Amino acid sequence: MKKALAAIGFIVLLLLSNGCPLKVERIVITKYPDRLIYIAGYDTELDLTGGEVEYFHSNGPPEKRPMDHYFIKFVHEIDFNTPGVYVVESQHAYKIRASCSFAIQVVDRDYIDNLINQ
């Protein structure tokens, strides 16, 4: 019985010491990734380097994080072999409803070759 009460007391103290988590109301892209154009059949994965998002909390100051921070995950259905425009959307690690998105383009390799040879 004493062990159970001690465990319950520990859990209550842990919850009180952590306080209430901040609720993220909005996520805004403050800087897009360095790469937004990819070459079909050559590039194979999304590169979020240079991208930055800002979280706006219900209480507390906004906080900026790089797009590749563990706190946020970007999901997509990009087919790097098929030219087109694809949407990349944030998926918060803690299932917060706020999200943001941006588009990338996969271009045909011939298009790049034509640009270079003009």
Secondary structure, 3 states (H helix, E strand, C coil): CHHHHHHHHHHHHHHHHHCCCCCEEEEEEEECCCCCEEECCCCCCCCCCCCEEEEEECCCCCEEEECCCCCEEEECCCCCCCCEEEEEEEEECCCCCCCCEEEEEEECHHHHHHHHHC
